[in-house]
Amino acid sequence: MTNPNTSIYIHIPFCKHRCAYCDFNTYAGQEDSIPAYVQALINEIEFVGHRTEQMNVHTVFFGGGTPSLLSAPQFDSILRALRSAFTFTADAEISIEANPGTISPEKLNAIRKSGINRISFGVQSANTEELRMLERIHDFFTVIEAVSTARKAGFDNLNLDLIYGLPEQTLASWQTTLQRIVDLHPEHISAYALTLEHGTPFGRWSSKGLLPLPDPDLAAEMYEYAEEFLEANGYVHYEISNWAKTNSEFRIQNSEFMCRHNLQYWHSLPYLAFGAGAHGYANGYRYSNALRIKTYIERLNTDNRSLNTSFPLSPATVNQHKQTPKDDMSEYMLNNLRLTNAGVVESDFRLRFGSGLLDVYPKEIEDLVKNGLLEYAKTSEVYRLTKRGRLLGNQVFVKFV
């Protein structure tokens, strides 16, 4: 798949409270640094923008952390810097992650006017006890209010994020959450299985027996129920953990509400990254920035105009890897196989890498097809995960690492 457009990811690492399951680069209690951080972001955007020819940007994603902690004028200043440094397509998708407990009608009206046109609310559950266990600062009534407020502000593209496979979560509770989510009519739904990451409170508690381990069989049952329930309610399952609303009259296997920014990742296409701990992929580099907020700000607050770095690296870059063809092929398989319908197209693979898919991965593909984890659609030349393969995705992906 070819695409001349680039995407931009901007990391906002601030949170009011760091949840016990979270493994992202986030920090609570450092909101006083937000103004300096915003200025550092603008400096990094200008630095990278000056080192490239004109680039067409078709998606921007503010992730975190809790990006909605920034004020509307701060978003406006970041977007002005981006538009000055890069060329935006007319229909650019500009997304923001938001905690339902950190928005107001005034803020949503203002950020909608600034050009942000998609919101991803971190809902996680509709169950009060589950939200409390996850240490979320909102309840489900707050979610209902946030969705209503966003609609009134003119947002017609909403994603609601969910987590399943929680300790002591029941299938009935998960079914209730899904029904309540569908009742809110979001254009997009994401559902991820809880992972107990090393170094998080959840990870430490579970290793000491203080937190019951999630039941993997029950989590698989929850996933299968979500597949059936969401499809029955008009959502196309286009990526392992993501569903987009379809046109109810034409049950197409596509949707204008698929997250275009995430599709950039899943199609292994380039994206720039700005902010503390942000990861990017462009000009043949995989790279990442300094993690700590203070370090990131310090690196961007000095005069670096004469710094000799290759695009897209910046003074904040601490890790860089020049991709080999083998790296790119491996990541292409991992990313594209996540797309449940699109999968990996043989002709696209050959066009991109100059070699046939079966020339590079003959044994891997043969084994996966034989074990019922991968299927081949001959008419479209597509390899895609089977339903069983979606449940056992890691067994598939490890073949290409």
C-alpha positions in Angstrom: 0.0 0.0 0.0 1.4 3.4 -1.0 0.5 6.6 0.8 2.3 10.0 0.2 0.9 11.4 3.4 2.5 11.5 6.8 1.1 11.3 10.3 2.1 13.1 13.5 2.0 11.7 17.1 2.3 14.2 20.0 2.8 12.8 23.5 1.3 14.6 26.5 2.6 12.8 29.6 0.6 14.6 32.3 -2.1 12.9 34.4 -4.0 13.9 37.5 -3.6 10.4 38.8 -1.5 7.5 37.4 -3.7 4.4 37.3 -2.3 1.2 38.8 -2.4 -0.8 35.6 -0.8 1.9 33.4 2.6 1.3 31.8 2.7 4.4 29.6 5.2 7.3 30.0 3.0 9.4 32.3 3.5 11.5 35.4 1.1 12.7 38.0 1.5 15.9 40.0 3.7 17.8 37.4 1.0 20.0 35.9 3.0 23.1 36.8 5.4 22.1 34.0 2.7 22.1 31.3 3.4 25.7 30.0 7.2 25.0 29.6 6.4 21.6 28.1 4.1 23.1 25.4 6.9 25.6 24.5 9.4 22.7 24.2 6.9 20.9 21.9 6.7 23.9 19.7 10.5 24.2 19.6 10.8 20.5 18.6 8.1 20.9 15.9 10.0 23.9 14.5 13.3 22.2 14.7 12.1 19.1 12.7 10.0 21.1 10.3 13.0 23.2 9.2 14.9 20.0 8.3 12.6 18.6 5.7 10.9 19.5 2.4 7.2 20.0 2.3 5.3 17.2 3.9 1.6 16.5 3.7 0.1 15.6 7.1 -3.2 13.8 7.1 -3.5 12.8 10.7 -2.4 14.2 14.1 -2.9 12.3 17.4 -2.5 13.8 20.8 -1.9 10.8 23.1 -0.9 10.4 26.7 -1.2 10.7 29.6 -4.2 12.9 29.6 -4.0 15.4 26.8 -7.2 17.0 27.9 -5.4 18.6 30.8 -4.0 21.1 28.3 -6.0 24.3 27.9 -7.6 25.2 24.6 -5.1 28.0 23.9 -2.2 25.6 24.5 -3.7 23.2 21.9 -4.2 26.1 19.5 -0.5 27.2 19.8 0.7 23.6 19.1 -1.6 23.3 16.1 -0.4 26.7 14.8 3.2 25.5 15.0 2.3 22.2 13.2 0.5 24.1 10.4 3.4 26.4 10.1 6.0 23.6 9.8 3.9 21.2 7.7 1.1 21.2 5.1 -2.1 19.7 6.4 -4.5 18.0 4.0 -8.0 19.5 3.8 -9.6 16.6 5.5 -6.9 15.9 8.2 -8.0 13.8 11.1 -6.9 15.4 14.3 -7.5 13.3 17.4 -7.2 13.9 21.1 -7.3 11.3 24.0 -9.4 12.6 26.9 -10.4 11.5 30.3 -14.2 12.0 30.7 -13.5 13.7 34.0 -11.3 16.4 32.6 -13.4 18.1 30.0 -16.0 21.0 30.0 -18.4 22.5 27.5 -16.1 25.5 27.2 -13.0 23.5 26.5 -14.6 21.2 24.0 -16.1 24.1 22.1 -12.8 25.8 21.9 -10.7 22.8 20.8 -13.3 21.9 18.2 -12.9 25.4 16.8 -9.1 25.0 16.8 -9.5 22.1 14.3 -9.5 19.0 16.6 -12.2 16.8 15.1 -12.0 13.4 16.8 -12.0 12.4 20.5 -11.0 9.2 22.2 -12.5 8.9 25.6 -10.8 6.5 28.1 -14.0 4.9 29.5 -12.6 1.4 30.3 -15.8 0.1 32.0 -19.4 1.0 32.8 -19.1 -0.8 36.1 -18.6 1.3 39.2 -16.5 -1.3 41.1 -14.3 -2.0 38.1 -13.6 1.7 37.6 -12.7 2.0 41.2 -10.3 -1.0 41.0 -8.7 0.6 37.9 -8.3 3.8 39.9 -10.2 5.9 37.3 -11.3 9.4 38.4 -14.6 9.2 36.6 -17.8 7.2 36.9 -20.1 6.1 34.0 -22.5 9.1 34.5 -19.5 11.3 33.8 -19.0 9.3 30.5 -22.6 9.9 29.5 -22.2 13.6 30.2 -18.9 13.8 28.3 -20.3 12.2 25.2 -23.4 14.5 25.3 -21.1 17.5 25.8 -18.9 16.5 22.9 -21.9 16.1 20.6 -23.1 19.5 21.4 -19.6 21.0 20.7 -19.9 19.5 17.2 -17.8 16.3 17.5 -19.2 13.6 15.1 -16.3 11.2 15.5 -16.0 9.6 18.9 -14.1 6.6 20.1 -14.7 4.9 23.5 -11.9 2.9 24.9 -12.6 -0.3 27.0 -10.6 -2.9 28.9 -11.7 -6.5 29.5 -10.2 -9.5 31.3 -10.1 -7.6 34.6 -9.5 -9.5 37.9 -12.8 -10.9 39.1 -14.7 -9.4 36.1 -17.7 -11.5 35.0 -19.0 -12.1 31.5 -22.3 -10.5 32.6 -20.5 -7.4 33.7 -18.7 -7.1 30.4 -21.9 -7.7 28.5 -23.5 -4.8 30.4 -20.6 -2.5 29.6 -20.8 -3.3 25.9 -24.5 -2.6 25.9 -24.1 0.7 27.7 -21.4 1.7 25.3 -23.4 0.9 22.2 -26.3 2.8 23.6 -24.1 5.9 23.4 -23.7 5.4 19.6 -20.0 6.1 19.3 -18.5 5.9 15.8 -15.6 3.8 17.0 -14.9 1.4 19.9 -11.6 0.0 21.1 -11.4 -3.0 23.5 -8.1 -4.2 24.9 -7.4 -7.2 27.2 -5.8 -6.1 30.5 -2.1 -6.9 30.6 -0.3 -7.0 33.9 2.9 -5.0 33.1 6.1 -5.5 35.0 6.8 -2.4 37.2 3.2 -1.3 37.6 1.3 -1.6 40.9 -1.0 -4.2 39.2 2.0 -6.2 38.2 3.6 -6.1 41.6 0.3 -6.9 43.4 -0.4 -9.9 41.2 3.1 -11.3 41.6 2.6 -11.2 45.4 -0.8 -12.8 45.2 -2.6 -9.6 46.3 -4.5 -9.3 43.0 -6.3 -12.3 41.3 -4.8 -13.1 37.9 -7.3 -12.5 35.1 -8.8 -15.8 33.7 -7.5 -16.1 30.1 -10.3 -18.5 29.1 -12.9 -16.0 30.3 -11.1 -13.1 28.6 -11.2 -15.1 25.4 -14.9 -15.6 25.9 -15.4 -11.9 26.5 -13.5 -11.1 23.2 -15.6 -13.5 21.2 -18.8 -12.0 22.7 -17.6 -8.5 21.7 -16.9 -9.6 18.2 -20.5 -11.0 17.8 -22.3 -8.3 19.7 -20.6 -5.3 18.1 -21.0 -6.8 14.6 -24.7 -7.3 15.3 -24.9 -3.6 16.3 -23.4 -2.3 13.1 -19.7 -2.2 13.8 -17.1 -3.6 11.5 -14.2 -5.4 13.2 -11.3 -4.0 11.1 -8.4 -4.5 13.6 -7.8 -7.0 16.3 -9.0 -4.6 19.1 -10.9 -2.0 17.1 -14.4 -1.6 15.6 -15.8 1.2 13.5 -19.5 2.0 12.8 -20.6 1.0 9.3 -23.4 2.4 7.1 -26.4 0.5 8.4 -27.9 0.3 4.8 -24.8 -1.1 3.3 -23.0 -3.5 5.6 -19.6 -2.8 4.0 -16.4 -4.1 5.3 -15.0 -0.6 5.5 -15.9 2.5 7.3 -15.1 6.2 7.2 -14.8 6.0 11.0 -11.8 3.7 11.1 -9.0 5.5 12.9 -6.9 6.8 10.1 -4.0 7.7 12.4 -3.7 4.1 13.7 -4.1 2.7 10.2 -0.9 4.6 9.4 0.9 2.5 12.1 -0.8 -0.8 11.0 0.2 -0.2 7.4 3.8 0.5 8.5 3.7 4.0 7.0 5.8 6.9 8.3 4.9 9.1 11.3 6.7 11.8 13.1 6.7 11.9 16.9 7.0 14.8 19.3 7.1 15.0 23.1 8.7 13.1 26.0 9.0 9.4 25.3 7.4 9.7 21.9 8.3 7.0 19.3 8.5 7.8 15.6 9.2 6.1 12.3 10.3 8.2 9.3 13.1 8.4 6.7 14.1 4.9 7.5 14.6 5.5 11.3 12.8 4.1 14.3 13.5 6.6 17.1 12.4 7.7 20.5 12.7 10.8 22.7 13.9 11.3 26.3 11.3 10.0 28.8 11.5 12.5 31.7 9.5 15.8 31.3 12.3 17.9 32.8 15.0 16.3 30.5 12.8 16.8 27.5 12.2 20.5 28.3 15.9 21.1 28.9 16.9 19.5 25.6 14.6 21.8 23.7 15.2 25.0 25.6 18.7 25.6 24.3 19.6 27.0 20.9 19.9 23.9 18.8 19.5 25.4 15.3 23.1 24.5 14.4 22.8 20.9 15.7 23.6 18.5 12.9 21.0 15.7 13.0 19.4 13.6 10.3 15.6 14.2 9.7 13.5 13.4 11.6 15.7 13.3 14.7 15.7 16.2 17.2 17.6 17.3 20.3 15.2 15.3 22.3 16.1 12.0 20.5 17.9 9.5 22.8 17.4 6.3 20.8 17.6 5.7 17.0 17.8 2.7 14.8 18.3 2.7 11.0 15.9 0.1 9.7 17.2 -2.8 7.6 15.0 -4.4 4.9 14.6 -7.4 7.3 13.4 -5.0 10.1 10.8 -3.4 7.8 9.5 -6.7 6.5 9.1 -8.2 10.0 7.3 -5.1 11.2 5.1 -5.0 8.1 3.9 -8.5 8.9 3.3 -7.8 12.6 1.4 -4.6 11.8 -0.6 -5.6 8.8 -1.8 -8.9 10.2 -3.5 -7.0 12.9 -6.0 -5.8 10.3 -8.7 -8.4 10.4 -10.1 -7.8 6.9 -7.3 -6.1 5.0 -4.5 -8.5 6.2 -1.4 -8.8 4.1 -1.8 -8.5 0.3 0.8 -10.5 -1.7 1.1 -7.9 -4.4 1.5 -5.0 -1.9 4.3 -6.9 -0.2 6.1 -7.5 -3.5 5.6 -3.9 -4.6 7.0 -2.6 -1.3 10.0 -5.0 -0.8 10.7 -6.4 -4.2 10.3 -10.0 -3.1 7.3 -12.3 -2.9 5.7 -13.0 0.5 6.2 -16.8 0.0 9.8 -16.2 -1.0 10.6 -14.5 2.3 8.3 -16.4 4.7 7.5 -19.8 3.1 7.8 -22.0 6.2 6.2 -19.5 8.6 3.1 -19.1 6.4 2.7 -22.8 5.7 2.8 -23.6 9.4 0.3 -20.9 10.3 -2.1 -21.9 7.6 -1.8 -25.6 8.6 -2.5 -24.8 12.2 -5.6 -22.8 11.4 -4.2 -19.4 12.5 -3.9 -17.9 9.1 -6.1 -18.1 6.0 -5.6 -17.2 2.4 -8.2 -15.5 0.2 -7.2 -16.5 -3.3 -9.4 -14.0 -5.2 -7.9 -11.0 -3.3 -4.4 -12.5 -2.6 -4.8 -11.7 1.1 -3.4 -13.5 4.1 -5.4 -12.7 7.2 -5.8 -14.1 10.7 -8.6 -16.6 11.3 -10.9 -16.1 14.3 -8.7 -18.6 16.2 -5.6 -16.6 15.0 -7.0 -13.4 16.5 -7.3 -15.1 19.9 -3.7 -16.5 19.6 -2.2 -13.5 17.9 1.1 -13.7 19.7 1.7 -17.2 18.4 1.3 -15.8 14.9 3.4 -12.6 15.4 6.4 -14.4 17.0 6.9 -16.3 13.7 7.9 -13.0 12.0 10.1 -11.6 14.7 
